[in-house]
């Protein structure tokens, strides 16, 4: 451990240094100038500080106050050296943050046990902090494992829905990354962006409840069939809702709201503008763009330029205009995602 001795009287400093050497091996730094001693303590964070009260320019009380004002030294043991009769000084030292006292003249029978006790206290505090750090790391690792298992489960459920839907291949990966791009440039926290990236693939999980003759129909749906198809938004929400998982909560919100339109003409609730949850507004842009630029049994893929024009035309009617603008402003990122996740 590292011990700092601050004492302006050379004789006392020599005595204390000699007594410290009788203890187990410790690094001991001595200072007769309190200002130099304070600067060293702030830079090196010793395990124990022994400081005299009566010193020029910077007395022991102010020395302790400045140490305690530094987070790294706030809990470190500090022994103040005072005369036995200096009760008022001792009271003030306790208020300033002194841990214990040494009485002048220095008595080896008092000095060695008190220093040993302070070092033992510091060792116990360090061990406790180390244990707390280990527990924090273990909790983070366990949480990360749970998160990864949860994410894997979600992706597998998303793929189950995908296998029933002609929207196959890398659609869920592309639209999820498009969504994350918009969210990131909206300034959302990276943790939220990460949750969205994991939750967005669940947007159409409700199609698990859509009959095959409607879901797989190659031609245009009748009004009655379309009404059944649109139920997938509510079905998806019911599959995902009431979860304690933040990721599934976002996924449920997306499943319910990503077919709403900015002008209120969407489904299932006919919400408009900012009444539509932000995650639903983001995914609406990403999902439609990727659907337009992907081959389907009932249509050929649109060109990227055609899909961009569709987004511009729907800006403020179908889509949140801010989400459209951010999507198009970061076109290089869009092209990278489009080329990276091919069917």
N, C-alpha and C positions, 0 to 999 in steps of 0.2 A: 504494500500500500504506500501511497504518497503522503507525506506529512510536510506541512509548511509551518515554520517557526518565524514569527514576526515579533521582534523585541529590539528596542533601540539601545539597551544597555549591553555592551559586549560581554561582560562577565555572566550575566543571566543567560544570554544567548548561548554562550559556550557551555554552561552547566546543563541547560535543557538539551542541547545537541548531544552531549556526552551521555545523558540519561536515555535518550532515544536509542542510542547505539546498543544499550543493554537489552533492549527488546528484540523480538525476532527481526529478521532482515526486512528493513523498510527503506524506501528512498526518502531522504530528508533534505529539504531546501530551506536555507536560513536567510533572513533579511533583517538588516538593521534599519533600513529605510521603509516605513510603512507603505508609502505610495508605490514603490517598486514591488513590495510584497503583494499588495493588492492586485497590481497589474498581472503579476505572475499567477496568482490564484485564479483570476478570471480567465486566463488563457489555458491553464493546466488542470484546473478542477481537482485539487488535492482531496484525498479521502478524509483528512483531519487537518484542521487549522488551529494553531495555538497562537494567540495574539495577546500582547500586553495592553493594558488600559492607557497608561500615561506615555504618550509618544508625541513628538512634535508634528505639527501640520495636520496630522490625521490620527485622532485618538482611537482607542479600541472600539468604542461604541459606534462611531461612524464607519469604521472598517467593517464591523459586523453588518450594519444596515446595508452597505453597498454589496456585500456578499449575498445577503438574503434577497436583494433585489434582482439577482441573477438567477434565472430558473435552474441552471445546472448546480448551483451551490445552495439552493433553498433548503435542502434537507441534509446537507453535509454537517457532521458534528463540528462544533467550534468551542474550544476551551479558552476562556478569558483569564488572564493572569491579573489578580488584584490583591490589594492589601486586605487582611482579614476584617479590618474595621470599616471598609468601604461598602456599607450596606446599601446606601442609596445608589452607588454605582452598580452594584450587583442587581438591584431591582431594575435599573435602567437597561442593563445588559440583557436581562431576561426578556424585557419588552422588545429589545432590538433583535433577539433571536439566539442568544448564547445558549449552548447546550449544558455546559457545566463550568466550574471555576477551579483555578489553581491559586493557591494562596502564597504570597511572598512572605518571607524568603522561601525560595524553592526547596521543598523537602522531598527527597527521593522516595520516601515511604508513601507519600501522597501522590507524587507525580507519576510514578510508574503504574500503579493500579488504575488511576484515572485515565491515563492515556491508553492503557490496555483495554479498559472498559469501552472507551470511545471507538477504538478500532474494532472491537467485537460488535458494537452497535452498527458501525458502518458496514461490516462484513454481512451482518444479518440483513440490513437494508438492501445491499447489493444482491444478495441471494434472492430476496423477495422480489426485487425488480426483475431479475433474470428469470425467475419462475413465472412471473406475470407475462413477460415477453414470450416465453415458451408456450404458455397457455394461449396467448393471443395468436401466435403463429399456428398452433394446432387448430384453434377455432376457425381461422381463415382457411386452412387447408380443408377442414371438414365441410365448411360452407361452400367452398369451391367445388368439392366433389358432389355435394347435393345439387348445386347449380348445374354442373355438367350432366348429371343423370337426368335432372329435370329437362334440360335443353334437349338431350337425346330423345327422351320420351315425346316431347313436343314435335321434334322433327319426324319421328316415326309415325306419329298420328297424322301429321301433315302429309307424309308420303302415302299413308293409307287412303286419305281423301284424294290424293293425286292419282292413284292407280284406278280410281273409279271415274276419273274425269278426263276428257280428252286434252286438258291442259297439262301435258306430261313434260318430262325432261327437266330442264333447269329453271322453269318458270318461277318456282317458289324462291330459288336462290337469287335470281335476277331482281324480282320485285322487292325482295327483302333488302337487298343492297341499294336499290334505287331509293327505297324508303329511308334507309339509314343516311344516305347522302343528303336528302332533303332535310331530315331532322338535324343533322350535324350543322348544316349551314343556317338553320333557324336559330342556332345558338343553344340548343338543348344540351343538358349535361351529358357527358360521355357515357355515364351509367345508364341514362335513359335511352340513349342511342343504341347501346348494347342490348337493352331489354327489347327495344323495338325490332332490332335485327333478328332476335330469336322468336319474337311473337308474331311478326308479320306473316311468316309461312302458314299460320293457322287461319288466315282470313277466310278461306272457303271450306273449312272443315265441316261445316253444316251440310255440304253436299253429300256427306255420308248418308244423310237421310232423304236424299232426292231419288225418286224411282229411276231405274235404268232407262226406261223407255222415253223419259224426258231428258235426263242428263246426257244420254248418248245419242239423242236424235240428231241426224245430220242436217236436217232442214230447219226452217223457221218454226218457232214454237207458236202454238195457238194462244190466244189470251188466257184460256183456262190453264194451259200448261205453263205459261209464263208466271201465273199467279202461284203455282205450286213451286216452280223453280225459285221464285223470290223468297220462299219460306226458309231457304238455306241460311239466310242471315240470322234469323231468330233461332233456328236449330243450332247453328254454330255457337251463338251466345249461350244457349241453354247447356250445351256440352261443356263450355269453359267457365261459366260464371260461378260465383260463390266460392272461389278458391282463395286460399291465404297467400298464394304465390303472386308476387308483383308481376311476373312475366305472364302468367295465365290471366290475371286481371286485365292487362293491356291487350292480350290476345282476344279476350271476350269482347272488349270495347271495340276492337278493330272488326271482328266478325260481324258485329251488329251494325256498325256505322259506315263501313267502307263503300256501300252502295248509295249512301245519301248524296244529294247534289247540293251545291252551294246555293242554288236558287229555290230549293225546297221541293223540287220535283222528283227526288229520289225515293228510295224505300229502305227499310220498312216503316219508318216513322215520319217521313216527310220533313225532317229537320232542315234548317237552312243556316247559312253563314257560320258564325262562330258557335252556334248552338250544336253544331256537329262536333264531336270530340276531335281534338287536333290530330290524334293518331289515325283516326278514320279519314280525315282530309288528306293527310300525307299519303296513306296507302292507296287512296283512290287514284291519285296521279300515277303512282308507281305501277299499280296493277293494270290500269287501263292502257298505259303506254306499252307495257310488256305484252298484254293480250293483243294489241293492235299489231305489234311487230313480230308476232309468232304465228306459225301455221296452225290452223285448226281444221277439223274435218269439214267444216262448213265454209271455210274461207282461206285464201292465201295470205301470207304475211304482208303487211303494209311496209313500205319503205320507211326508214327513219325520218325522212323529211315529211312524209305524209302524216306520220304519227305526231310529229312536232306541230304541224299545222292544226291537227285536231285538238291538241292541248291548248294552243293559242286561241282557237275558236271557242273552246269551252271555258276559257279563263273568266271567272266571275259568274258563270252560269252553272256548268257542271262542276268545275274545280275551284278550289281556293286559289285566288290569283297569286298570292305570295308563294305558295307551294309550287305553282307552275313556273313562276319567274325564277325561283332558286334552282329548280330542276334544269331549266334551259340555260341559266347562267353558268352552270358547272357542267357543260356539255362534255368536256374531256373525260370527266369522271364517269359520266353515263356511258360513253363509248367504251371505256375500259371495262366496265361491268358487263356491257353487252357482248364484248368479244371474249371475256374471260369465262363466262358461264354459258357455253353453247349447249344446245340440245344434243 
